[in-house]
Amino acid sequence: MKWEVLKAKIIKECNLANKSEEYISNYLEYCKKLYDTELPIISSPKHFSLLVGINHEYICKMAYSQNFFYRSFKINKSNGKKRKIQEPLPDLKYVQKWILNNILNKVEVSNYAKAFVKNRTLKHNAKFHRKQDVVVTLDIKNFFPTITLYDVSDIFKGLGYFESVAMFLANLCCYKTQLPQGAPTSPYLSNLRFRKIDDLISSYTKEFNISYTRYADDMTFSGDFNPHRLIKKISDIVHSNGFNINSKKTRVAYKNARQEVTGIVVNSHMQVSKNKRRDIRQQVYYINKFGLDSHLTHIQETRSNYLNHLLGQINFCLFVNPKDKEMRQYFEQIKDLTRKQNSDEYV
């Protein structure tokens, strides 16, 4: 709809509601800002419920009685520890997906953010750091939980929404005043919250010809520079903007050692680490030698999706290096075994 047509419609509706000239003028200014950025015009929480197609009283319960709309559980992390997930129940997830698709996805994130963005991947993140003298990786501590309800509200206000609308949207996206790990809106909101910090970091790295990318909470820097000076500077920038670096996960790798970026070795051509490849090779070898059942018994593996998990690991190797003939052979073997296992289950 063209702005002039929409403007006439808004004025007509305001006149029917006996709104003052001052109100109409201010509201038109509000609507025009959202219209120009192709964001949905939302005048109030009640108006939002009409746009989404959910009863207003019910959607208010989602926003302000969040305990009833999430389920919490833990998953294993790669380091053996547990990560707590707060997953929204279907109705709230539907609302969050509406916010993601109709609002958040229309907002540009930093070019340095490589996660949770269409056409940007782990591989895309790693390629910026190939064949460098030094690679430094830093981890942002408690990334999602550090982002608060008020941070999220500020994001929506920054897009042009009324404060009441911004806070309502923020409550629908947060759990216990924090960004939950498990909500579909959380990844994109984290990128938007960190956009200003990405810009501050890139201003520094450009000055010293340092390559910088961020994949979620993993920041990577590469080039020819003093790593200790960089770590101090980046830590100060991050801390002054409400976050902290997890110093236990800080890594410095020179070109004579293995340089790994988000699971991908970048010293020369991109490749999955030798340890990961060796582990896959060993698993496939034992499956072929002793049979799947004997292998699972020997390693005390109880997961029903073990083969799919192994297939996923092999797939990642092929994603990083599609020309990897060894992994291609393993992929075909395990895929055939998976088909056989699935067919046997239905016999």
BELHUMO-V995334 format. One record per run of one state. SS is the DSSP state (@ for helix, = for strand, . for the rest). FROM is the first residue (numbers start at 0). LEN is the number of residues. If there is no record, write none. Layout:
ss=SS from=FROM len=LEN
ss=SS from=FROM len=LEN
This chain:
ss=. from=0 len=2
ss=@ from=2 len=14
ss=. from=16 len=4
ss=@ from=20 len=16
ss=. from=36 len=8
ss=@ from=44 len=8
ss=. from=52 len=3
ss=@ from=55 len=9
ss=. from=64 len=1
ss=@ from=65 len=4
ss== from=69 len=7
ss=. from=76 len=5
ss== from=81 len=7
ss=. from=88 len=1
ss=@ from=89 len=13
ss=. from=102 len=1
ss=@ from=103 len=3
ss=. from=106 len=6
ss== from=112 len=1
ss=. from=113 len=8
ss=@ from=121 len=8
ss=. from=129 len=4
ss== from=133 len=7
ss=. from=140 len=2
ss=@ from=142 len=4
ss=. from=146 len=1
ss== from=147 len=1
ss=@ from=148 len=10
ss=. from=158 len=4
ss=@ from=162 len=11
ss== from=173 len=2
ss=. from=175 len=2
ss== from=177 len=2
ss=. from=179 len=6
ss=@ from=185 len=8
ss=. from=193 len=1
ss=@ from=194 len=13
ss=. from=207 len=3
ss== from=210 len=5
ss=. from=215 len=2
ss== from=217 len=6
ss=. from=223 len=3
ss=@ from=226 len=14
ss=. from=240 len=4
ss== from=244 len=1
ss=. from=245 len=1
ss=@ from=246 len=3
ss=. from=249 len=1
ss== from=250 len=4
ss=. from=254 len=5
ss== from=259 len=2
ss=. from=261 len=2
ss== from=263 len=2
ss=. from=265 len=5
ss== from=270 len=2
ss=. from=272 len=1
ss=@ from=273 len=17
ss=. from=290 len=1
ss=@ from=291 len=7
ss=. from=298 len=7
ss=@ from=305 len=15
ss=. from=320 len=4
ss=@ from=324 len=21
ss=. from=345 len=2
